[in-house]
Amino acid sequence: MQVRIVGDLDLATAPELDRVLETLPGDGCHHVLLDLDDVEFMDSSGLASIVHARRFADDHGYRLTVRYNSPQIQRPFEVTNMLAYLTSE
């Protein structure tokens, strides 16, 4: 399954991402691709949401992969040392 985010991933939008991702195990999902290719801005709330998603995936037995093509999205992952923690595509 693919979850595509467009625009900003921040304090206003991160809770919606959390709600969506928490419904996936009930759908028999085994792999989720979190597509950040169209994200223009991500703050610490967005990062926290992705960490939460990864932990949730681990706890519920499915794989979470993150895809992004933007240096402004990669930079927060680098600064917080999350690149080693995430599976990226």
Buried (B, 14 or more C-beta within 10 A) or exposed (E): EEBEBEEBBBEEBBEEBBEEBEEBBEEEBEEBBBBBEEBEBBBEBBBEBBBBBBEBBEEEEBEBBBBBEBEEBBEBBEEEEBEEEBBEE
